[in-house]
Amino acid sequence: MPASADPLGVPMRGTARWWLFVFVVAVLTAALGTVGWIGTRESRGAPVTASRPLAVVLLPDVGRSTLVVVDLLAGTVVRRIGLRSTATDIAVDASSGLVVGAQSGGFGPDVDRAASLTDVRAGTVRYVELPSYDPGDVACAAGRAFLLHSTVEASGAVFSVVDVAGARVAATGNVPGPPGLWTSGAGAVWATCEDTFGERSLCRLDPGTFARSTFRLGTVRPMGLAEADGRPLVLGSDGTGTVVAVDPEDGAVEASAPVIGLLQAPRRAVQVGRSLVVGDWSGDEPEGRALRRLDAGTLRDLGPLRVDGVPCALAAWDGRLLVVDRERGRLLVIDPESGRARSVIELGESGLVFSDVVVVGAGEEG
């Protein structure tokens, strides 16, 4: 993967999880009008002790989203926080412990243009209005939240940068081509990009300077981004399901391996201890009920990991795997070696359109 580097421009906007938005539109066509709540909405429960590790699960709901806060030590739901509109992605700002949401809203008049900043321990929410509409993906790095919009300008898809501590927009910019995949890891923000000839590449954004480096992806069709052992991972298809580990500095391929035993090409992964757990959920049929374990360093296949449900979102905590079961609306805490569920937490909704899960607090891994 030869690399090229260039400084990042200043105006911007964007959105990457377009497939999530399609599902939201399909299910939420009868959504309520845009509502402008500022502060806490439907936040139930007393403040949570700062030392308790929490899982935060994003539920789409109708016209707005809910954050379900789970005490991982107790295995119980301690709070439900209503957001002002539909959020399509969440991420944790490690410097503050706030959960940042991409408030894309709904369709037409219900579209939104905000980043939500949620203190899940206190149950409070602040909103930062963004320069562009429809932020679909969010990644956090170096005390900043990077939100990719669906807007495409002459220089590419637009993204906004939010100073989380100051609750303000700090910058805007563009990445080449239409909105692609978007995540953070290995000290940077990563995006998949496409030039005018359709050449696919992996873009690295420095979270401090916004400088951009671009690494060609060759024949790999990217469908997901993750991180393991301090390296970005590209998940997707190269004729068959594949995962590629990339050097974060020069873009050289450090390891690659086929991903077998899944119904579709891999799209999501999380490192749990020395294992990389890989899933293929996309919202399309067929929906698989199995995950795959790889060695996080070598990417060697370690076999299947059966799940009691449809695993649509993954995270890691204290050597355990967190799985959101889309079908029955549950958070499963799983031993990745045996596949045994240590605890099962009912989230209060079933038949989820999509979901996401992050960890806040002690033992945070994902």
KEKE-3310 file (N, C-alpha, C; in steps of 0.2 Angstrom, whole numbers, plus 5000, padded with zeros to 4 digits):
npx = (5004:5006:5010:5003:5004:4995:4990:4975:4960:4949:4934:4920:4910:4899:4894:4894:4888:4878:4870:4864:4856:4847:4839:4834:4826:4817:4810:4806:4797:4785:4789:4790:4788:4803:4811:4816:4824:4834:4846:4842:4832:4820:4828:4832:4835:4847:4862:4877:4890:4907:4917:4911:4910:4902:4891:4885:4871:4865:4848:4837:4823:4807:4808:4817:4832:4837:4848:4853:4859:4870:4875:4889:4895:4884:4875:4864:4851:4853:4849:4840:4841:4834:4836:4836:4833:4835:4849:4863:4875:4887:4901:4914:4922:4937:4944:4935:4925:4912:4898:4897:4886:4880:4869:4858:4845:4829:4820:4818:4810:4813:4827:4842:4856:4866:4878:4877:4881:4883:4883:4883:4883:4878:4866:4864:4862:4870:4869:4878:4877:4879:4889:4884:4871:4864:4874:4882:4891:4902:4918:4930:4945:4959:4952:4943:4928:4925:4914:4906:4897:4883:4884:4892:4905:4914:4928:4926:4918:4910:4916:4914:4922:4922:4926:4926:4926:4924:4912:4910:4911:4926:4932:4931:4931:4936:4935:4942:4930:4914:4904:4912:4918:4921:4931:4940:4957:4973:4978:4973:4961:4951:4947:4938:4941:4938:4944:4942:4943:4938:4947:4950:4954:4963:4961:4971:4968:4976:4972:4976:4982:4975:4981:4982:4985:4986:4982:4983:4971:4970:4964:4955:4938:4932:4922:4921:4929:4941:4951:4966:4979:4985:4985:4976:4962:4956:4941:4932:4930:4939:4936:4934:4928:4939:4952:4963:4978:4985:5000:5000:5008:5014:5006:5009:5005:5003:4998:4987:4972:4960:4943:4933:4918:4907:4891:4891:4903:4915:4911:4913:4922:4931:4944:4947:4956:4968:4961:4953:4937:4926:4912:4898:4887:4875:4863:4856:4848:4856:4854:4867:4871:4883:4899:4917:4933:4949:4967:4973:4985:4992:4981:4977:4965:4954:4943:4925:4912:4899:4883:4869:4857:4856:4870:4872:4880:4896:4907:4921:4925:4935:4941:4930:4917:4905:4889:4876:4861:4851:4839:4831:4833:4844:4858:4872:4884:4899:4910:4924:4932:4925:4912:4902:4888:4890:4882:4865:4856:4841:4835:4824:4817:4814:4818:4827:4831:4844:4859:4871:4886:4895:4909:4910:4921:4930:4941:4939:4938:4933)
npy = (4994:5009:5025:5042:5059:5073:5090:5093:5101:5115:5118:5108:5092:5076:5058:5040:5028:5023:5013:5010:5021:5019:5008:5014:5024:5015:5009:5019:5028:5033:5042:5054:5072:5083:5085:5097:5094:5100:5095:5083:5069:5059:5052:5040:5035:5036:5046:5037:5028:5034:5024:5013:5001:5003:4998:5005:5005:5008:5011:5012:5016:5025:5039:5045:5041:5030:5029:5015:5011:5001:4993:4984:4976:4973:4968:4974:4985:5002:5015:5024:5035:5047:5053:5067:5065:5053:5043:5037:5032:5029:5034:5034:5047:5046:5055:5062:5054:5055:5050:5051:5056:5053:5063:5060:5061:5059:5057:5069:5082:5078:5077:5079:5089:5088:5084:5074:5075:5065:5063:5048:5044:5054:5056:5067:5077:5086:5096:5099:5110:5107:5112:5106:5095:5079:5070:5054:5045:5043:5046:5046:5054:5060:5069:5075:5074:5067:5069:5061:5067:5065:5074:5079:5088:5097:5094:5082:5070:5078:5082:5085:5092:5091:5099:5091:5094:5108:5108:5113:5117:5113:5113:5110:5098:5088:5072:5062:5058:5049:5047:5035:5021:5024:5027:5026:5024:5017:5029:5038:5045:5035:5032:5026:5029:5036:5039:5049:5039:5028:5021:5013:5018:5019:5031:5041:5051:5064:5067:5079:5089:5087:5083:5072:5056:5044:5027:5015:5002:4992:4977:4974:4975:4986:4984:4986:4993:4991:4989:4981:4976:4989:4992:4997:4988:4982:4976:4965:4960:4951:4944:4933:4932:4943:4949:4963:4968:4983:4993:5007:5019:5019:5012:4999:4982:4972:4959:4947:4938:4925:4925:4913:4903:4912:4919:4930:4943:4949:4962:4969:4970:4966:4967:4955:4952:4941:4938:4941:4945:4942:4948:4947:4955:4965:4970:4964:4950:4934:4932:4929:4918:4916:4920:4923:4918:4925:4925:4939:4945:4937:4934:4922:4909:4904:4897:4895:4905:4903:4911:4915:4921:4935:4943:4959:4970:4974:4974:4975:4971:4970:4957:4950:4947:4958:4957:4963:4957:4957:4952:4948:4959:4960:4962:4953:4945:4938:4924:4923:4912:4900:4903:4904:4912:4924:4933:4940:4953:4961:4973:4979:4981:4972:4965:4974:4987:4991:4993:4998:4997:5003:5005:5012:5018:5009:4996:4998:4993:4994)
npz = (5000:4994:5001:5003:5008:5014:5019:5028:5023:5028:5027:5030:5031:5033:5032:5036:5039:5030:5027:5039:5041:5030:5035:5047:5041:5034:5045:5053:5046:5050:5059:5073:5073:5072:5088:5100:5113:5126:5137:5150:5146:5150:5159:5170:5187:5200:5202:5196:5203:5201:5199:5194:5181:5166:5153:5138:5129:5113:5107:5094:5094:5091:5081:5089:5099:5112:5126:5134:5150:5158:5172:5174:5183:5192:5183:5179:5172:5175:5171:5159:5145:5136:5119:5109:5095:5082:5084:5075:5078:5091:5102:5114:5123:5129:5137:5145:5148:5143:5132:5115:5103:5086:5080:5068:5065:5057:5042:5029:5036:5048:5049:5058:5065:5075:5088:5102:5119:5132:5149:5156:5169:5177:5170:5161:5146:5133:5119:5104:5091:5074:5059:5047:5041:5046:5053:5052:5058:5071:5079:5092:5098:5106:5114:5106:5096:5081:5067:5054:5040:5028:5018:5003:4996:4984:4987:4994:5006:5020:5036:5054:5068:5085:5100:5114:5128:5128:5122:5109:5091:5084:5071:5054:5039:5025:5018:5004:4991:4992:5008:5018:5028:5045:5059:5075:5081:5086:5089:5080:5068:5057:5040:5026:5009:4992:4976:4961:4951:4956:4964:4979:4996:5012:5024:5035:5048:5057:5074:5080:5072:5060:5048:5034:5028:5015:5011:4999:4996:4987:4980:4990:4996:5007:5021:5034:5049:5061:5076:5082:5093:5093:5079:5064:5057:5042:5037:5026:5009:4998:4986:4994:5012:5022:5032:5036:5043:5046:5046:5056:5053:5040:5032:5027:5024:5037:5041:5035:5033:5028:5032:5039:5039:5042:5037:5029:5022:5033:5045:5057:5072:5087:5099:5112:5125:5120:5109:5093:5090:5077:5067:5056:5054:5045:5044:5033:5026:5024:5042:5053:5067:5073:5078:5074:5080:5080:5081:5089:5085:5075:5066:5065:5062:5075:5077:5078:5087:5095:5097:5107:5099:5088:5084:5083:5087:5095:5109:5121:5138:5152:5148:5144:5132:5125:5118:5108:5106:5093:5090:5101:5110:5120:5131:5130:5141:5138:5140:5130:5127:5131:5126:5134:5142:5154:5160:5156:5150:5150:5138:5136:5124:5109:5093:5087:5076:5073:5082:5095:5105:5119:5131:5147:5159:5172:5167:5154:5137:5124)
capx = (5000:5010:5006:5004:5001:4993:4986:4968:4957:4945:4927:4918:4904:4899:4890:4897:4884:4872:4865:4860:4851:4842:4835:4830:4820:4812:4806:4803:4793:4780:4792:4787:4792:4809:4809:4822:4825:4840:4847:4841:4826:4818:4834:4829:4840:4851:4869:4881:4897:4912:4921:4907:4911:4895:4890:4880:4868:4860:4842:4834:4816:4804:4809:4822:4835:4838:4854:4852:4865:4870:4880:4892:4896:4878:4872:4857:4850:4853:4847:4838:4842:4831:4840:4831:4832:4838:4857:4865:4882:4890:4908:4916:4928:4941:4947:4930:4920:4906:4897:4896:4881:4879:4861:4857:4838:4825:4820:4815:4810:4816:4834:4845:4863:4869:4882:4875:4887:4880:4886:4879:4883:4873:4860:4863:4864:4871:4869:4882:4874:4885:4888:4880:4865:4865:4880:4880:4896:4907:4924:4933:4952:4963:4948:4939:4924:4925:4908:4906:4891:4881:4886:4898:4907:4919:4934:4924:4913:4911:4916:4914:4926:4919:4930:4921:4927:4922:4906:4909:4914:4932:4935:4928:4936:4934:4939:4940:4925:4908:4905:4914:4918:4924:4932:4946:4961:4980:4980:4971:4954:4952:4941:4939:4940:4938:4946:4938:4943:4935:4952:4949:4960:4962:4964:4973:4968:4979:4967:4978:4984:4971:4985:4979:4989:4981:4985:4979:4968:4971:4958:4950:4932:4931:4915:4921:4936:4942:4958:4969:4986:4987:4985:4970:4961:4951:4937:4928:4930:4944:4934:4931:4929:4946:4954:4969:4980:4989:5004:4997:5012:5016:5001:5011:5001:5007:4995:4980:4969:4953:4938:4929:4912:4902:4887:4893:4909:4915:4910:4914:4927:4933:4949:4945:4962:4972:4957:4949:4931:4924:4905:4896:4880:4874:4856:4853:4848:4854:4858:4871:4871:4890:4905:4923:4938:4955:4972:4973:4992:4993:4975:4976:4958:4954:4937:4918:4910:4891:4879:4862:4854:4858:4875:4873:4885:4901:4912:4925:4926:4938:4942:4924:4914:4899:4886:4869:4857:4846:4832:4827:4834:4847:4865:4875:4891:4901:4917:4926:4935:4920:4906:4896:4885:4891:4875:4860:4853:4836:4836:4817:4815:4816:4817:4830:4833:4851:4861:4878:4887:4902:4910:4913:4923:4935:4941:4936:4942:4930)
capy = (5000:5015:5031:5049:5063:5080:5093:5093:5107:5117:5117:5100:5088:5069:5052:5034:5022:5024:5007:5010:5026:5016:5004:5019:5027:5010:5007:5025:5032:5037:5046:5060:5078:5084:5088:5100:5094:5102:5093:5076:5067:5052:5049:5037:5032:5041:5046:5031:5029:5035:5018:5007:5000:5004:4997:5010:5002:5013:5008:5017:5019:5028:5046:5047:5035:5029:5025:5011:5011:4994:4992:4978:4972:4970:4965:4977:4992:5007:5021:5025:5042:5048:5058:5072:5062:5046:5043:5031:5029:5032:5033:5037:5051:5044:5060:5065:5048:5057:5047:5056:5053:5056:5064:5061:5062:5055:5058:5075:5087:5076:5077:5083:5091:5089:5079:5074:5074:5062:5060:5043:5043:5059:5056:5073:5077:5092:5096:5104:5110:5106:5116:5102:5090:5071:5066:5047:5041:5047:5043:5050:5054:5066:5074:5078:5070:5068:5066:5061:5068:5063:5080:5079:5094:5096:5090:5076:5070:5083:5080:5090:5091:5094:5099:5088:5097:5114:5108:5117:5114:5116:5113:5106:5096:5084:5066:5061:5053:5049:5045:5028:5019:5029:5024:5029:5018:5018:5036:5042:5043:5032:5032:5023:5035:5034:5044:5050:5033:5023:5018:5013:5019:5020:5038:5042:5059:5066:5071:5086:5093:5085:5080:5066:5051:5040:5021:5011:4996:4987:4973:4973:4979:4987:4984:4987:4995:4990:4990:4976:4977:4995:4992:4997:4982:4983:4970:4965:4955:4951:4937:4929:4936:4944:4954:4965:4972:4988:4997:5014:5024:5019:5008:4993:4976:4968:4953:4947:4931:4924:4924:4908:4901:4917:4919:4936:4945:4952:4969:4971:4966:4969:4963:4953:4949:4940:4936:4946:4942:4945:4947:4949:4958:4970:4971:4961:4943:4930:4935:4924:4918:4914:4924:4920:4920:4925:4927:4946:4947:4934:4934:4915:4907:4900:4893:4898:4907:4902:4916:4913:4927:4938:4948:4965:4975:4970:4978:4971:4973:4965:4950:4947:4950:4961:4956:4965:4952:4961:4948:4948:4965:4958:4962:4946:4946:4931:4922:4922:4906:4895:4905:4904:4919:4926:4937:4942:4959:4963:4980:4982:4981:4967:4966:4980:4989:4991:4995:4999:4997:5005:5004:5018:5017:5004:4990:4999:4990:4995)
capz = (5000:4994:5005:5001:5013:5012:5025:5028:5022:5033:5027:5030:5033:5031:5035:5034:5040:5026:5027:5045:5039:5026:5040:5051:5037:5033:5050:5056:5041:5054:5065:5076:5071:5076:5095:5102:5120:5128:5144:5151:5144:5152:5163:5176:5191:5204:5199:5196:5206:5195:5198:5191:5174:5163:5146:5136:5123:5109:5104:5089:5096:5085:5080:5094:5102:5119:5128:5140:5154:5161:5177:5172:5189:5195:5178:5179:5169:5180:5168:5152:5143:5129:5115:5105:5089:5081:5084:5072:5081:5098:5104:5121:5124:5135:5142:5149:5150:5140:5126:5110:5098:5080:5079:5061:5065:5053:5035:5027:5041:5055:5049:5063:5064:5081:5092:5109:5124:5137:5155:5158:5176:5180:5166:5158:5139:5130:5111:5100:5084:5069:5053:5042:5043:5045:5055:5053:5061:5076:5082:5097:5098:5109:5117:5101:5092:5073:5065:5047:5037:5022:5014:4999:4993:4978:4990:4997:5011:5025:5043:5059:5074:5091:5106:5119:5135:5127:5119:5103:5085:5083:5065:5049:5034:5020:5016:4997:4989:4996:5014:5019:5035:5050:5066:5078:5084:5085:5090:5074:5065:5050:5035:5019:5004:4985:4971:4955:4947:4960:4968:4986:5000:5019:5026:5042:5050:5064:5078:5083:5066:5054:5042:5031:5025:5012:5009:4994:4998:4982:4978:4996:4996:5014:5024:5042:5052:5069:5079:5087:5095:5090:5072:5061:5053:5037:5036:5020:5004:4992:4983:5000:5018:5024:5037:5034:5048:5043:5050:5056:5051:5033:5028:5025:5026:5042:5042:5032:5033:5026:5038:5036:5044:5042:5031:5024:5023:5040:5045:5063:5076:5093:5103:5119:5127:5114:5103:5089:5088:5071:5066:5049:5054:5041:5043:5027:5026:5030:5048:5056:5074:5075:5077:5073:5084:5077:5085:5088:5082:5068:5063:5064:5064:5082:5077:5079:5094:5095:5101:5108:5097:5082:5087:5079:5090:5099:5113:5126:5144:5157:5146:5142:5126:5125:5112:5108:5103:5090:5089:5108:5113:5126:5131:5133:5143:5136:5140:5123:5127:5131:5123:5139:5144:5161:5162:5151:5153:5145:5137:5136:5117:5105:5086:5085:5069:5073:5089:5096:5112:5121:5138:5150:5166:5174:5163:5147:5131:5118)
cpx = (5004:5006:5008:5001:5000:4990:4979:4965:4952:4938:4925:4911:4904:4894:4893:4892:4878:4867:4861:4854:4845:4837:4831:4824:4815:4807:4803:4800:4788:4783:4789:4791:4798:4807:4816:4823:4832:4841:4844:4833:4825:4825:4832:4835:4844:4858:4873:4888:4902:4916:4918:4908:4903:4896:4884:4877:4864:4855:4839:4828:4813:4804:4814:4826:4836:4844:4852:4859:4865:4876:4883:4893:4890:4874:4864:4857:4849:4850:4845:4838:4839:4835:4834:4829:4835:4846:4859:4872:4884:4897:4909:4922:4931:4943:4941:4925:4913:4905:4894:4891:4881:4871:4859:4849:4835:4826:4816:4815:4812:4823:4837:4853:4867:4874:4879:4881:4883:4884:4881:4878:4878:4866:4859:4865:4865:4871:4874:4879:4880:4883:4884:4875:4868:4872:4878:4885:4900:4912:4928:4941:4954:4958:4943:4934:4924:4918:4908:4899:4889:4883:4892:4899:4912:4925:4932:4919:4915:4912:4917:4919:4924:4924:4925:4921:4923:4915:4905:4912:4920:4935:4930:4933:4932:4938:4937:4934:4919:4909:4907:4913:4922:4925:4938:4950:4968:4982:4978:4964:4955:4946:4943:4937:4940:4939:4941:4938:4941:4940:4950:4955:4958:4965:4965:4972:4971:4974:4969:4979:4979:4974:4982:4984:4984:4985:4981:4977:4969:4964:4953:4944:4931:4924:4915:4928:4936:4950:4960:4976:4989:4988:4977:4969:4955:4948:4933:4929:4935:4942:4931:4932:4936:4946:4961:4972:4986:4994:5002:5001:5013:5011:5003:5006:5005:5005:4989:4978:4962:4949:4933:4923:4907:4897:4888:4900:4909:4915:4912:4918:4929:4938:4947:4951:4966:4968:4954:4943:4928:4916:4904:4889:4880:4867:4852:4853:4853:4858:4861:4870:4878:4894:4911:4928:4945:4960:4973:4980:4993:4987:4973:4969:4958:4947:4930:4917:4902:4888:4872:4858:4857:4863:4875:4878:4890:4905:4916:4925:4929:4939:4936:4921:4907:4895:4879:4866:4851:4839:4828:4829:4838:4855:4868:4882:4894:4908:4919:4929:4930:4914:4900:4895:4886:4884:4872:4856:4847:4836:4829:4814:4817:4815:4821:4832:4841:4853:4869:4879:4894:4902:4913:4915:4929:4935:4939:4941:4939:4925)
cpy = (5006:5021:5037:5053:5070:5083:5093:5100:5109:5116:5110:5098:5081:5064:5045:5028:5023:5019:5007:5015:5023:5012:5009:5021:5021:5009:5013:5030:5036:5040:5052:5066:5079:5088:5091:5100:5096:5099:5086:5075:5060:5049:5047:5034:5038:5041:5039:5032:5029:5028:5012:5007:5000:5002:5002:5007:5007:5009:5014:5020:5022:5036:5049:5040:5035:5026:5021:5009:5005:4994:4985:4973:4969:4967:4968:4984:4997:5014:5020:5032:5043:5054:5062:5069:5055:5047:5037:5028:5033:5030:5036:5041:5049:5049:5063:5059:5050:5052:5052:5052:5057:5057:5065:5063:5057:5057:5065:5080:5085:5075:5081:5085:5092:5083:5080:5072:5071:5060:5055:5041:5048:5059:5063:5073:5085:5091:5101:5104:5111:5110:5112:5097:5083:5069:5059:5043:5046:5043:5048:5049:5060:5071:5078:5072:5072:5065:5067:5062:5065:5068:5078:5085:5092:5092:5084:5076:5075:5079:5086:5088:5095:5094:5097:5092:5104:5114:5113:5114:5118:5117:5109:5103:5091:5078:5064:5056:5054:5047:5037:5026:5024:5026:5028:5023:5020:5025:5041:5041:5040:5032:5029:5028:5032:5040:5044:5044:5027:5019:5019:5014:5019:5026:5038:5049:5059:5070:5078:5091:5092:5084:5074:5062:5046:5033:5017:5004:4990:4984:4972:4978:4980:4987:4985:4989:4993:4991:4983:4977:4983:4996:4993:4991:4984:4976:4970:4959:4956:4944:4933:4934:4937:4949:4956:4969:4977:4992:5004:5020:5024:5015:5002:4987:4972:4960:4953:4939:4931:4923:4919:4907:4906:4917:4925:4938:4949:4959:4973:4967:4969:4964:4962:4949:4948:4937:4942:4942:4946:4943:4949:4953:4964:4973:4968:4953:4940:4933:4929:4924:4916:4920:4920:4923:4920:4927:4935:4949:4944:4933:4926:4913:4902:4896:4898:4900:4907:4907:4914:4920:4929:4944:4954:4971:4972:4975:4973:4975:4968:4958:4947:4951:4952:4960:4959:4960:4956:4958:4949:4954:4963:4960:4956:4948:4939:4930:4920:4915:4900:4896:4905:4911:4919:4929:4939:4947:4961:4970:4983:4983:4975:4969:4973:4981:4989:4993:4996:4999:4999:5004:5010:5016:5011:4998:4991:4997:4992:5001)
cpz = (5000:4998:5002:5006:5011:5018:5023:5027:5028:5033:5027:5032:5031:5034:5032:5034:5036:5026:5034:5044:5035:5030:5044:5047:5036:5039:5053:5051:5045:5060:5067:5073:5075:5083:5097:5110:5121:5135:5144:5149:5146:5155:5170:5180:5195:5200:5201:5199:5200:5194:5195:5184:5171:5155:5144:5129:5119:5106:5100:5091:5089:5086:5085:5096:5109:5121:5135:5144:5158:5166:5176:5177:5192:5189:5177:5175:5175:5177:5161:5150:5136:5126:5111:5098:5088:5080:5080:5074:5087:5099:5111:5120:5130:5140:5147:5151:5147:5133:5121:5105:5092:5079:5072:5060:5060:5046:5034:5033:5047:5055:5055:5061:5070:5084:5099:5113:5130:5143:5157:5165:5179:5176:5162:5151:5137:5123:5108:5093:5079:5062:5047:5045:5043:5047:5056:5057:5066:5078:5086:5097:5101:5111:5112:5098:5085:5071:5057:5045:5031:5016:5010:4995:4987:4981:4994:5002:5017:5032:5048:5065:5080:5097:5112:5125:5134:5124:5113:5097:5084:5076:5060:5043:5030:5019:5008:4996:4993:5003:5014:5026:5039:5057:5069:5081:5082:5085:5084:5073:5058:5046:5029:5014:4997:4981:4965:4950:4950:4964:4976:4990:5007:5021:5033:5043:5057:5068:5080:5077:5060:5048:5040:5027:5021:5009:5005:4997:4993:4980:4984:4995:5004:5016:5031:5043:5059:5070:5083:5087:5092:5083:5069:5057:5048:5036:5030:5016:4999:4988:4989:5006:5020:5029:5036:5040:5045:5048:5050:5054:5043:5029:5025:5028:5031:5043:5038:5032:5031:5033:5036:5041:5045:5036:5026:5026:5030:5040:5052:5067:5082:5096:5110:5121:5121:5108:5100:5087:5083:5070:5059:5049:5050:5041:5037:5029:5022:5036:5052:5064:5077:5074:5076:5077:5080:5082:5084:5084:5075:5064:5061:5066:5070:5082:5079:5086:5093:5099:5101:5106:5090:5084:5082:5081:5095:5103:5118:5132:5149:5155:5144:5135:5127:5119:5113:5104:5100:5090:5096:5112:5120:5125:5134:5135:5143:5137:5133:5122:5126:5127:5128:5141:5151:5164:5156:5154:5148:5144:5136:5129:5113:5097:5084:5078:5068:5081:5089:5103:5114:5129:5141:5157:5166:5170:5156:5142:5125:5117)
residu = (MET:PRO:ALA:SER:ALA:ASP:PRO:LEU:GLY:VAL:PRO:MET:ARG:GLY:THR:ALA:ARG:TRP:TRP:LEU:PHE:VAL:PHE:VAL:VAL:ALA:VAL:LEU:THR:ALA:ALA:LEU:GLY:THR:VAL:GLY:TRP:ILE:GLY:THR:ARG:GLU:SER:ARG:GLY:ALA:PRO:VAL:THR:ALA:SER:ARG:PRO:LEU:ALA:VAL:VAL:LEU:LEU:PRO:ASP:VAL:GLY:ARG:SER:THR:LEU:VAL:VAL:VAL:ASP:LEU:LEU:ALA:GLY:THR:VAL:VAL:ARG:ARG:ILE:GLY:LEU:ARG:SER:THR:ALA:THR:ASP:ILE:ALA:VAL:ASP:ALA:SER:SER:GLY:LEU:VAL:VAL:GLY:ALA:GLN:SER:GLY:GLY:PHE:GLY:PRO:ASP:VAL:ASP:ARG:ALA:ALA:SER:LEU:THR:ASP:VAL:ARG:ALA:GLY:THR:VAL:ARG:TYR:VAL:GLU:LEU:PRO:SER:TYR:ASP:PRO:GLY:ASP:VAL:ALA:CYS:ALA:ALA:GLY:ARG:ALA:PHE:LEU:LEU:HIS:SER:THR:VAL:GLU:ALA:SER:GLY:ALA:VAL:PHE:SER:VAL:VAL:ASP:VAL:ALA:GLY:ALA:ARG:VAL:ALA:ALA:THR:GLY:ASN:VAL:PRO:GLY:PRO:PRO:GLY:LEU:TRP:THR:SER:GLY:ALA:GLY:ALA:VAL:TRP:ALA:THR:CYS:GLU:ASP:THR:PHE:GLY:GLU:ARG:SER:LEU:CYS:ARG:LEU:ASP:PRO:GLY:THR:PHE:ALA:ARG:SER:THR:PHE:ARG:LEU:GLY:THR:VAL:ARG:PRO:MET:GLY:LEU:ALA:GLU:ALA:ASP:GLY:ARG:PRO:LEU:VAL:LEU:GLY:SER:ASP:GLY:THR:GLY:THR:VAL:VAL:ALA:VAL:ASP:PRO:GLU:ASP:GLY:ALA:VAL:GLU:ALA:SER:ALA:PRO:VAL:ILE:GLY:LEU:LEU:GLN:ALA:PRO:ARG:ARG:ALA:VAL:GLN:VAL:GLY:ARG:SER:LEU:VAL:VAL:GLY:ASP:TRP:SER:GLY:ASP:GLU:PRO:GLU:GLY:ARG:ALA:LEU:ARG:ARG:LEU:ASP:ALA:GLY:THR:LEU:ARG:ASP:LEU:GLY:PRO:LEU:ARG:VAL:ASP:GLY:VAL:PRO:CYS:ALA:LEU:ALA:ALA:TRP:ASP:GLY:ARG:LEU:LEU:VAL:VAL:ASP:ARG:GLU:ARG:GLY:ARG:LEU:LEU:VAL:ILE:ASP:PRO:GLU:SER:GLY:ARG:ALA:ARG:SER:VAL:ILE:GLU:LEU:GLY:GLU:SER:GLY:LEU:VAL:PHE:SER:ASP:VAL:VAL:VAL:VAL:GLY:ALA:GLY:GLU:GLU:GLY)
# end
